Amino acid sequence: MLNNTSLTLNRGFKIRNFEEDKIAILKRNPGLHFEGQNKGTYTLSGNYYLKSDDGKLIKSFNIKILLQKKYPNVVPLVILLGDELEKTDDNHISKEGIICFDHTYNLNKIASGGLRLYDFIEYYFPKYFSWVSLKQIGKTEKLKEWAHQDEGTIQYLQKKLGINDIDKIISFLECYLRISKPSRNERCYCGSGIKLKHCHIDAINTLRATSKKELQDLLYKINKGQIAF
């Protein structure tokens, strides 16, 4: 949904484990409560309050947050329980209520480096719920978002690689998938002739956080003409 993603926050305190994460979240978000842990999955639920800069309530959203195993190296699953928003692709919400805050590849990369739930909520919730609230009332002229599903993945790769040509993107992914451990000093897969470390190393580091099977599935769909460009 968003062009620029950075979870660098000046929160002014450390979060070293889930217990500290939970305390910070509940203090900051009085509408949420901790339900507990079941088979390694932490659950929070309740209301998220979208507020204006001066602290006035704009709207409340009834949600559930599931933080599955591998914390802090996992992307939270956020489900809209209420009917405050229509559950459609246009709002980046599945029919089951699962909210898509950003592209999966981007979120996987962030989580691979360690992601505190407090930071995720502080960064993504105000942006997403403000965005979708504006969209509800038709103020969309300045809103930015990814396309939906596989089309959004193509758009994401085009932006991340700085390449619009689909054939070149296919070639890049095929080269990446053929090599078990890319070397920073090999020639970049984009065909520039430049060493990877001086070219698309950031894109490679992002792709590493997503399973190769998922990328192979994407290539299969592209080659079968199952994705519209």
C-alpha positions, 0 to 999 in steps of 0.5 A: 500500500505504501511507497516508503516503509521504515519502522525506525521509531524514536520510542525512547525505550527498549523492548527486549521481549514479548512481555515488554512489547505487550506492556508498551502496546496496552499502555499506548492502546487502551482499547486493546487487551491481551487474550493470552497465548495458545500453542505459541501464538499470542492474541490481542483483541479489542478496539484500535482508536484512530485519533487526530494529531490533537488526540481526538477520536476519529474512528474505532476499529474492532480487531484481533491481532495474532502473533504467531511463532518465531516472534520477533521474526514474524509478521503479525496477522491483523483481522478486522472483526467489525463491519467498520470497513467493507471487506474487499480487495479495494480496501486491501482486506480479505473476505475473512477480514485479514488486512494487508498493510504492505506488500508481503515481500516488504513485510517479510524483509522487515520481520527477518531483522526482528519486528516488535509488535508495538512498532508495527502498530505505531507505524502501520495502523495510523497510516492504513486506517487513515488511508482507508477512512479517506478512501471511504469518503472519496478523498483518494486523489493523493492516496498511494497503494499497490495493486491487488494480489499478483498484479501488486507483486509485479508492481512491487518488483518493478519499483524495487528493481527499477525495471519495467520490462517483464522479461527482464524481471523474469530473467532476474528472478530466474538467475536468483533462483538458480543460485543457492547463495548469491555472492556480492561480487558476482555480476548483477542479474539485471544484466548491467554488468555491474557487481551485485553489491553495487547494483541490486543487492538491496533487492536481493536482500529483500527477496531472501526473506521470502521463500523460493517456492513463493517466487517460483510460484510467481514465475509459473503464473507469469509464464502461464499468462495467469497475471495481467500486466 
